[in-house]
């Protein structure tokens, strides 16, 4: 009884989403193996080998896996799938891109966005933008699962797994990477930051959005956005928090000028403490906020910056 | 080149769903239904390809109850040429079964490109496009932000967690749409009238030899944990006092 976790990484470092997926995997079927597929990614495999509960790391180090495109990854995962009772990937854009292909080829249905493992074949996952939680029992056979990483604790360090190199699988070469435009930021990643400050349409412009940067720097926070702010072009798409964007659950989420559409709430309502700053006292965001300031954000943000400074924060 | 566009009838995105008291599902009686917003973006993209002379025909497909024909009429009013309705009765059809039906339709219709939404806003599964591509043995471009359709290939820029990524895939291929691909049009009244005359072919899952019996057992559908009501504060310093007391600010 073994499960396989598809590692999330950028060839240089292993992402925390992997550790969280290992926790979910161990609850379904232990021990856990981790598949690290990439190019020049030996360091990632070594990091994966140190996760507690991981028995073995499979390392496929070859050019087709450099950016983990779905087609070669499908072939690779199928080439090792036989020995596993469960195959899991974090519900990141990479995991969501790859795992349904594997599911279809194995004729084994997939459960998306699992938030709780009730039994090795029974899972909770959100539907309808998180407004309902469905408990499903999967059929006998392999379990294919993507994991909502905010719902699981990261597996600890302390393992000492062996690393086994595996051969690349044949690939039809029907897809290739033609370019990348990745956001560069010195701030923590949105999905793993302890504090997130997000802006909405209320910010009014890309220029005004920078008001959040100052606060974010003081708090070592990540900066997020509502769909409205992304659609308006204030910030790039990878800032979007919500049903169809990123799911976040930091210790502190500060929503600035965000009205609180259900699609946005779906992405942040599991945060420990939520603060809403919005001049519209009737905005739905206040219904999920622990603390609200029903005031003009352009008045509040400079005050917040000053007050944080006075208290020696940041 | 023919473009196939699978569309789904779902609860309208403005509706806040209610859970049935017996926890067997979500109450869909008398609730406004609409085309899945991501599928609207897919229809729009396909119609634009036709307007640019890159597509010869746009075929919309919907799998669902009889009322899904209304969803197809919306696609036809936006500019699709004809529809295929695969009637499945009232029960939800799982993504893998949907992908199998679509595979059979693709084999019969021989499209050069398939565009569909990245996820339906009811089950939020985000599976069908990828499954369909795999079953057909085609490449995919998911979460599409921009599309450049060339001769025999497509360059698709994708919205990924770290930013944007462009892949080049050989045709035929499957693309799934993200929010920024386009702004779908509203159908004009004359086009809504014209759409009534466009053909919709009615089929069943059995016509395609696909078993749609659910493979998952839904044990219950429940409310998510509710957040306790919060408090409105009068000042920034009061807010920071609270946050420091809660231990979320160092």
Interface residues (C-beta under 8 A of the other chain):
Chain A: X10 X67 X69 X70 X71 X74 X92 X93 X94 X96 X97 X98 X99 X100 X101 X102 X103 X104 X105 X107 X109 X110 X111 X112 X113 X122 X126 X127 X128 X129 X130 X131 X132 X133 X134 X135 X136 X137 X138 X139 X172 X174 X175 X176 X177 X178 X179 X180 X181 X182 X183 X191 X195 X219 X227 X230 X231 X236 X237 X238 X243 X244 X246 X251 X252 X262 X263 X269 X272 X273 X274 X275 X276 X281 X286 X287 X288 X289 X290 X291 X292 X293 X294 X300 X303 X304 X307 X308 X311 X313
Chain B: X11 X13 X16 X17 X19 X26 X38 X94 X95 X96 X99 X118 X119 X121 X122 X123 X124 X125 X126 X127 X128 X129 X130 X131 X132 X133 X134 X135 X137 X138 X139 X140 X141 X142 X143 X145 X155 X157 X158 X159 X160 X161 X162 X163 X164 X165 X166 X167 X168 X169 X170 X173 X178 X179 X180 X215 X216 X217 X218 X219 X220 X221 X222 X223 X224 X227 X228 X229 X230 X231 X232 X233 X235 X236 X237 X239 X240 X242 X243 X244 X246 X248 X249 X250
